[in-house]
Amino acid sequence: MSFERLAERPPLPLATLVTNRLRQEIVEGGFEFGEALSEAKIAKRYDVSRTPVREAFARLELEELLRTEPQSGTYVFTMDRAQFALISETRSILEGAALRFAFERNPEELVTRWTEIVHALHQAAENGDKQAYSAADGAFHDTLFELADNPYLEAARRPFAARLAAIRNRLGLSPGHVAKSRAEHAELLRLVSGAFIGEALSLLHHHITEKGADFWSIPEAAPRRKWEKLLAGS
């Protein structure tokens, strides 16, 4: 699309802008899990009226990034181990299907993009840049859905994608976890490049379903004490 066409687009509604900004802050760790949010404070934070904030709260509650408790308030979501395990099971099913379709329909593009992302993962790890590593990790998996040519797969994972990203960004990455993650991403690339799709699917399932156990067992990756009990499901 040309720059001229882009320039012709009307600006996004204020409520959409507030929703996007608040979603980004929740995902990137600007707020704690379980933290109370008030319309007045968010309106002041973003220099807007309370009306678009109220609408943003409603939209993000539908995405399960926020929850509202009657006569109490609105809070950033929390998740326990059991919920994370169930989401990981679902994610494994969806990503397995996305990998099969991406390999069948866009194999060369999949290898090309994964090669670039694996390089970015290595660079981020070497530089100790956890934010860049987390972003590249997410891009690695997003690529499967982008190349699967099946919008229904993307729609199926959308309800929990932001919550998983929020957890990944908050929990941090220990050296041991990074080493394991790097090795598994590189091996997935090798298997797909060699057309060993069966082995790649098995490794992808392991990579996804074992990640939850890693998150809660690595001391360096433990969530901050303020919300540790909420996230750990104690």
Short mmCIF file of the C-alpha atoms (twelve columns), coordinates in Angstrom:
data_MODEL
# 
_entry.id   MODEL 
# 
loop_
_atom_site.group_PDB 
_atom_site.id 
_atom_site.type_symbol 
_atom_site.label_atom_id 
_atom_site.label_alt_id 
_atom_site.label_comp_id 
_atom_site.label_asym_id 
_atom_site.label_seq_id 
_atom_site.Cartn_x 
_atom_site.Cartn_y 
_atom_site.Cartn_z 
_atom_site.pdbx_PDB_model_num 
ATOM 1   C CA . MET A 1   0.000   0.000   0.000  1 
ATOM 2   C CA . SER A 2   1.349   3.440   -0.915 1 
ATOM 3   C CA . PHE A 3   2.144   6.178   1.564  1 
ATOM 4   C CA . GLU A 4   -0.546  8.259   -0.123 1 
ATOM 5   C CA . ARG A 5   -3.190  5.623   0.665  1 
ATOM 6   C CA . LEU A 6   -1.943  5.360   4.233  1 
ATOM 7   C CA . ALA A 7   -2.143  9.118   4.619  1 
ATOM 8   C CA . GLU A 8   -5.767  9.011   3.493  1 
ATOM 9   C CA . ARG A 9   -6.743  6.713   6.357  1 
ATOM 10  C CA . PRO A 10  -8.703  8.393   9.150  1 
ATOM 11  C CA . PRO A 11  -6.988  8.522   12.536 1 
ATOM 12  C CA . LEU A 12  -7.807  5.760   14.983 1 
ATOM 13  C CA . PRO A 13  -10.528 6.531   17.545 1 
ATOM 14  C CA . LEU A 14  -9.181  7.688   20.884 1 
ATOM 15  C CA . ALA A 15  -10.584 4.626   22.653 1 
ATOM 16  C CA . THR A 16  -8.644  2.387   20.268 1 
ATOM 17  C CA . LEU A 17  -5.428  4.300   20.880 1 
ATOM 18  C CA . VAL A 18  -5.908  4.041   24.648 1 
ATOM 19  C CA . THR A 19  -6.709  0.330   24.338 1 
ATOM 20  C CA . ASN A 20  -3.581  -0.328  22.279 1 
ATOM 21  C CA . ARG A 21  -1.343  1.619   24.636 1 
ATOM 22  C CA . LEU A 22  -2.766  0.009   27.767 1 
ATOM 23  C CA . ARG A 23  -2.521  -3.458  26.216 1 
ATOM 24  C CA . GLN A 24  1.109   -2.816  25.337 1 
ATOM 25  C CA . GLU A 25  1.926   -1.652  28.854 1 
ATOM 26  C CA . ILE A 26  0.259   -4.694  30.392 1 
ATOM 27  C CA . VAL A 27  2.104   -7.067  28.069 1 
ATOM 28  C CA . GLU A 28  5.476   -5.371  28.497 1 
ATOM 29  C CA . GLY A 29  5.266   -5.240  32.293 1 
ATOM 30  C CA . GLY A 30  4.225   -1.671  32.964 1 
ATOM 31  C CA . PHE A 31  1.768   -2.979  35.551 1 
ATOM 32  C CA . GLU A 32  1.988   -5.841  38.027 1 
ATOM 33  C CA . PHE A 33  -0.200  -8.925  37.790 1 
ATOM 34  C CA . GLY A 34  -3.242  -8.316  39.961 1 
ATOM 35  C CA . GLU A 35  -2.556  -4.570  40.173 1 
ATOM 36  C CA . ALA A 36  -5.628  -2.393  40.611 1 
ATOM 37  C CA . LEU A 37  -6.234  0.130   37.835 1 
ATOM 38  C CA . SER A 38  -8.493  3.157   38.141 1 
ATOM 39  C CA . GLU A 39  -10.091 5.035   35.281 1 
ATOM 40  C CA . ALA A 40  -9.026  8.363   36.789 1 
ATOM 41  C CA . LYS A 41  -5.348  7.414   37.125 1 
ATOM 42  C CA . ILE A 42  -5.109  5.903   33.657 1 
ATOM 43  C CA . ALA A 43  -6.882  8.938   32.179 1 
ATOM 44  C CA . LYS A 44  -4.321  11.178  33.857 1 
ATOM 45  C CA . ARG A 45  -1.460  8.909   32.792 1 
ATOM 46  C CA . TYR A 46  -2.503  9.137   29.136 1 
ATOM 47  C CA . ASP A 47  -3.844  12.690  29.308 1 
ATOM 48  C CA . VAL A 48  -7.321  11.742  28.129 1 
ATOM 49  C CA . SER A 49  -10.839 11.814  29.571 1 
ATOM 50  C CA . ARG A 50  -12.247 8.845   31.449 1 
ATOM 51  C CA . THR A 51  -14.620 7.872   28.627 1 
ATOM 52  C CA . PRO A 52  -12.019 6.247   26.293 1 
ATOM 53  C CA . VAL A 53  -10.371 4.641   29.330 1 
ATOM 54  C CA . ARG A 54  -13.692 3.088   30.334 1 
ATOM 55  C CA . GLU A 55  -14.086 1.665   26.835 1 
ATOM 56  C CA . ALA A 56  -10.497 0.410   26.842 1 
ATOM 57  C CA . PHE A 57  -11.124 -1.366  30.145 1 
ATOM 58  C CA . ALA A 58  -14.170 -3.083  28.626 1 
ATOM 59  C CA . ARG A 59  -12.250 -4.205  25.537 1 
ATOM 60  C CA . LEU A 60  -9.290  -5.531  27.510 1 
ATOM 61  C CA . GLU A 61  -11.607 -7.368  29.856 1 
ATOM 62  C CA . LEU A 62  -12.950 -9.225  26.824 1 
ATOM 63  C CA . GLU A 63  -9.328  -10.128 26.006 1 
ATOM 64  C CA . GLU A 64  -8.925  -11.301 29.622 1 
ATOM 65  C CA . LEU A 65  -6.034  -8.930  30.230 1 
ATOM 66  C CA . LEU A 66  -8.169  -7.172  32.833 1 
ATOM 67  C CA . ARG A 67  -10.839 -8.382  35.212 1 
ATOM 68  C CA . THR A 68  -13.525 -6.351  36.966 1 
ATOM 69  C CA . GLU A 69  -14.827 -7.302  40.373 1 
ATOM 70  C CA . PRO A 70  -18.195 -5.765  41.328 1 
ATOM 71  C CA . GLN A 71  -17.915 -3.122  44.048 1 
ATOM 72  C CA . SER A 72  -14.166 -3.632  44.123 1 
ATOM 73  C CA . GLY A 73  -12.446 -2.423  40.969 1 
ATOM 74  C CA . THR A 74  -10.558 -3.381  37.819 1 
ATOM 75  C CA . TYR A 75  -7.384  -5.426  38.013 1 
ATOM 76  C CA . VAL A 76  -4.644  -6.716  35.732 1 
ATOM 77  C CA . PHE A 77  -5.154  -10.425 35.092 1 
ATOM 78  C CA . THR A 78  -3.481  -13.226 37.043 1 
ATOM 79  C CA . MET A 79  -2.802  -16.819 36.031 1 
ATOM 80  C CA . ASP A 80  -1.927  -19.938 38.023 1 
ATOM 81  C CA . ARG A 81  0.031   -23.022 36.986 1 
ATOM 82  C CA . ALA A 82  -3.049  -25.058 36.089 1 
ATOM 83  C CA . GLN A 83  -4.387  -22.343 33.780 1 
ATOM 84  C CA . PHE A 84  -0.983  -21.927 32.149 1 
ATOM 85  C CA . ALA A 85  -0.760  -25.686 31.579 1 
ATOM 86  C CA . LEU A 86  -4.156  -25.771 29.889 1 
ATOM 87  C CA . ILE A 87  -3.269  -22.835 27.665 1 
ATOM 88  C CA . SER A 88  0.027   -24.509 26.781 1 
ATOM 89  C CA . GLU A 89  -1.831  -27.664 25.743 1 
ATOM 90  C CA . THR A 90  -4.093  -25.637 23.489 1 
ATOM 91  C CA . ARG A 91  -1.202  -23.629 22.131 1 
ATOM 92  C CA . SER A 92  0.669   -26.832 21.268 1 
ATOM 93  C CA . ILE A 93  -2.269  -28.115 19.229 1 
ATOM 94  C CA . LEU A 94  -2.678  -24.839 17.335 1 
ATOM 95  C CA . GLU A 95  1.034   -24.307 16.688 1 
ATOM 96  C CA . GLY A 96  1.448   -27.896 15.556 1 
ATOM 97  C CA . ALA A 97  -1.248  -27.357 12.948 1 
ATOM 98  C CA . ALA A 98  0.276   -23.999 11.981 1 
ATOM 99  C CA . LEU A 99  3.693   -25.620 11.535 1 
ATOM 100 C CA . ARG A 100 2.277   -28.328 9.259  1 
ATOM 101 C CA . PHE A 101 0.425   -25.801 7.107  1 
ATOM 102 C CA . ALA A 102 3.323   -23.351 6.966  1 
ATOM 103 C CA . PHE A 103 5.687   -26.143 5.924  1 
ATOM 104 C CA . GLU A 104 3.280   -27.395 3.263  1 
ATOM 105 C CA . ARG A 105 2.342   -23.992 1.858  1 
ATOM 106 C CA . ASN A 106 5.353   -21.707 2.401  1 
ATOM 107 C CA . PRO A 107 8.387   -23.893 3.180  1 
ATOM 108 C CA . GLU A 108 11.058  -21.635 1.699  1 
ATOM 109 C CA . GLU A 109 9.694   -18.527 3.391  1 
ATOM 110 C CA . LEU A 110 9.451   -20.396 6.698  1 
ATOM 111 C CA . VAL A 111 13.112  -21.415 6.559  1 
ATOM 112 C CA . THR A 112 14.204  -17.931 5.480  1 
ATOM 113 C CA . ARG A 113 12.332  -16.155 8.244  1 
ATOM 114 C CA . TRP A 114 13.228  -18.642 10.941 1 
ATOM 115 C CA . THR A 115 16.896  -18.355 9.957  1 
ATOM 116 C CA . GLU A 116 16.748  -14.589 10.480 1 
ATOM 117 C CA . ILE A 117 14.904  -14.937 13.788 1 
ATOM 118 C CA . VAL A 118 17.250  -17.599 15.166 1 
ATOM 119 C CA . HIS A 119 20.135  -15.258 14.376 1 
ATOM 120 C CA . ALA A 120 18.313  -12.482 16.260 1 
ATOM 121 C CA . LEU A 121 17.788  -14.847 19.213 1 
ATOM 122 C CA . HIS A 122 21.494  -15.619 19.341 1 
ATOM 123 C CA . GLN A 123 22.421  -11.939 19.123 1 
ATOM 124 C CA . ALA A 124 19.979  -10.957 21.879 1 
ATOM 125 C CA . ALA A 125 21.243  -13.749 24.112 1 
ATOM 126 C CA . GLU A 126 24.879  -12.794 23.560 1 
ATOM 127 C CA . ASN A 127 24.057  -9.164  24.354 1 
ATOM 128 C CA . GLY A 128 22.044  -10.082 27.440 1 
ATOM 129 C CA . ASP A 129 19.049  -8.230  26.007 1 
ATOM 130 C CA . LYS A 130 16.083  -10.024 27.558 1 
ATOM 131 C CA . GLN A 131 13.488  -7.786  25.950 1 
ATOM 132 C CA . ALA A 132 14.922  -8.370  22.478 1 
ATOM 133 C CA . TYR A 133 15.168  -12.088 23.158 1 
ATOM 134 C CA . SER A 134 11.544  -12.258 24.266 1 
ATOM 135 C CA . ALA A 135 10.452  -10.315 21.167 1 
ATOM 136 C CA . ALA A 136 12.383  -12.624 18.851 1 
ATOM 137 C CA . ASP A 137 10.999  -15.678 20.660 1 
ATOM 138 C CA . GLY A 138 7.473   -14.416 20.058 1 
ATOM 139 C CA . ALA A 139 8.249   -13.645 16.407 1 
ATOM 140 C CA . PHE A 140 9.535   -17.198 15.892 1 
ATOM 141 C CA . HIS A 141 6.163   -18.632 16.831 1 
ATOM 142 C CA . ASP A 142 4.094   -15.861 15.222 1 
ATOM 143 C CA . THR A 143 5.720   -16.710 11.891 1 
ATOM 144 C CA . LEU A 144 4.002   -20.093 11.861 1 
ATOM 145 C CA . PHE A 145 0.566   -18.506 11.934 1 
ATOM 146 C CA . GLU A 146 1.505   -15.851 9.406  1 
ATOM 147 C CA . LEU A 147 2.652   -18.496 6.892  1 
ATOM 148 C CA . ALA A 148 -0.047  -21.096 7.578  1 
ATOM 149 C CA . ASP A 149 -2.493  -19.223 5.345  1 
ATOM 150 C CA . ASN A 150 -5.335  -20.060 7.712  1 
ATOM 151 C CA . PRO A 151 -6.790  -17.033 9.521  1 
ATOM 152 C CA . TYR A 152 -8.928  -19.271 11.729 1 
ATOM 153 C CA . LEU A 153 -5.838  -20.650 13.434 1 
ATOM 154 C CA . GLU A 154 -4.730  -17.123 14.267 1 
ATOM 155 C CA . ALA A 155 -8.210  -16.289 15.523 1 
ATOM 156 C CA . ALA A 156 -8.201  -19.383 17.733 1 
ATOM 157 C CA . ARG A 157 -5.005  -18.437 19.547 1 
ATOM 158 C CA . ARG A 158 -5.705  -14.715 19.790 1 
ATOM 159 C CA . PRO A 159 -7.666  -14.893 23.085 1 
ATOM 160 C CA . PHE A 160 -4.605  -15.981 25.064 1 
ATOM 161 C CA . ALA A 161 -1.666  -14.735 22.977 1 
ATOM 162 C CA . ALA A 162 -1.315  -11.425 24.833 1 
ATOM 163 C CA . ARG A 163 -1.472  -13.093 28.248 1 
ATOM 164 C CA . LEU A 164 1.291   -15.507 27.296 1 
ATOM 165 C CA . ALA A 165 3.428   -12.621 26.066 1 
ATOM 166 C CA . ALA A 166 2.803   -10.774 29.331 1 
ATOM 167 C CA . ILE A 167 3.960   -13.760 31.365 1 
ATOM 168 C CA . ARG A 168 7.043   -14.259 29.203 1 
ATOM 169 C CA . ASN A 169 8.054   -10.615 29.569 1 
ATOM 170 C CA . ARG A 170 7.658   -10.570 33.357 1 
ATOM 171 C CA . LEU A 171 9.231   -13.839 34.326 1 
ATOM 172 C CA . GLY A 172 12.585  -13.089 32.820 1 
ATOM 173 C CA . LEU A 173 15.097  -15.539 31.385 1 
ATOM 174 C CA . SER A 174 17.833  -17.293 33.332 1 
ATOM 175 C CA . PRO A 175 21.074  -18.276 31.542 1 
ATOM 176 C CA . GLY A 176 20.017  -21.930 31.726 1 
ATOM 177 C CA . HIS A 177 16.627  -21.259 30.222 1 
ATOM 178 C CA . VAL A 178 18.101  -19.107 27.461 1 
ATOM 179 C CA . ALA A 179 20.606  -21.819 26.549 1 
ATOM 180 C CA . LYS A 180 17.852  -24.426 26.336 1 
ATOM 181 C CA . SER A 181 15.557  -22.101 24.404 1 
ATOM 182 C CA . ARG A 182 18.270  -21.151 21.915 1 
ATOM 183 C CA . ALA A 183 19.140  -24.787 21.305 1 
ATOM 184 C CA . GLU A 184 15.517  -25.804 20.748 1 
ATOM 185 C CA . HIS A 185 14.794  -22.949 18.340 1 
ATOM 186 C CA . ALA A 186 17.956  -23.741 16.367 1 
ATOM 187 C CA . GLU A 187 17.054  -27.432 16.275 1 
ATOM 188 C CA . LEU A 188 13.531  -26.646 15.066 1 
ATOM 189 C CA . LEU A 189 15.081  -24.635 12.242 1 
ATOM 190 C CA . ARG A 190 17.435  -27.520 11.367 1 
ATOM 191 C CA . LEU A 191 14.618  -30.056 11.318 1 
ATOM 192 C CA . VAL A 192 12.353  -27.916 9.143  1 
ATOM 193 C CA . SER A 193 15.240  -27.099 6.795  1 
ATOM 194 C CA . GLY A 194 15.826  -30.833 6.387  1 
ATOM 195 C CA . ALA A 195 12.114  -31.566 5.925  1 
ATOM 196 C CA . PHE A 196 12.025  -33.659 9.118  1 
ATOM 197 C CA . ILE A 197 8.540   -32.434 9.905  1 
ATOM 198 C CA . GLY A 198 7.580   -35.277 12.222 1 
ATOM 199 C CA . GLU A 199 10.569  -34.660 14.465 1 
ATOM 200 C CA . ALA A 200 9.936   -30.919 14.322 1 
ATOM 201 C CA . LEU A 201 6.353   -31.387 15.485 1 
ATOM 202 C CA . SER A 202 7.478   -33.533 18.406 1 
ATOM 203 C CA . LEU A 203 10.096  -30.994 19.454 1 
ATOM 204 C CA . LEU A 204 7.642   -28.108 19.119 1 
ATOM 205 C CA . HIS A 205 5.185   -29.893 21.412 1 
ATOM 206 C CA . HIS A 206 7.920   -30.461 23.984 1 
ATOM 207 C CA . HIS A 207 9.179   -26.886 23.627 1 
ATOM 208 C CA . ILE A 208 5.742   -25.467 24.390 1 
ATOM 209 C CA . THR A 209 4.429   -27.809 27.059 1 
ATOM 210 C CA . GLU A 210 7.655   -27.943 29.070 1 
ATOM 211 C CA . LYS A 211 8.066   -24.178 29.116 1 
ATOM 212 C CA . GLY A 212 5.546   -23.717 31.915 1 
ATOM 213 C CA . ALA A 213 7.453   -26.079 34.174 1 
ATOM 214 C CA . ASP A 214 10.641  -24.187 33.412 1 
ATOM 215 C CA . PHE A 215 9.063   -20.824 34.222 1 
ATOM 216 C CA . TRP A 216 7.980   -21.869 37.700 1 
ATOM 217 C CA . SER A 217 11.063  -23.922 38.601 1 
ATOM 218 C CA . ILE A 218 13.907  -21.531 37.740 1 
ATOM 219 C CA . PRO A 219 14.668  -19.253 40.727 1 
ATOM 220 C CA . GLU A 220 16.117  -16.523 38.531 1 
ATOM 221 C CA . ALA A 221 12.940  -16.446 36.486 1 
ATOM 222 C CA . ALA A 222 10.595  -16.295 39.461 1 
ATOM 223 C CA . PRO A 223 8.143   -13.400 39.421 1 
ATOM 224 C CA . ARG A 224 8.651   -10.477 41.739 1 
ATOM 225 C CA . ARG A 225 7.439   -11.048 45.287 1 
ATOM 226 C CA . LYS A 226 4.599   -8.574  45.013 1 
ATOM 227 C CA . TRP A 227 2.656   -10.933 42.752 1 
ATOM 228 C CA . GLU A 228 4.564   -14.231 43.165 1 
ATOM 229 C CA . LYS A 229 1.758   -15.958 45.078 1 
ATOM 230 C CA . LEU A 230 -0.867  -14.808 42.589 1 
ATOM 231 C CA . LEU A 231 1.042   -16.191 39.610 1 
ATOM 232 C CA . ALA A 232 2.186   -19.375 41.350 1 
ATOM 233 C CA . GLY A 233 -1.369  -20.268 42.311 1 
ATOM 234 C CA . SER A 234 -0.669  -20.616 46.047 1 
# 
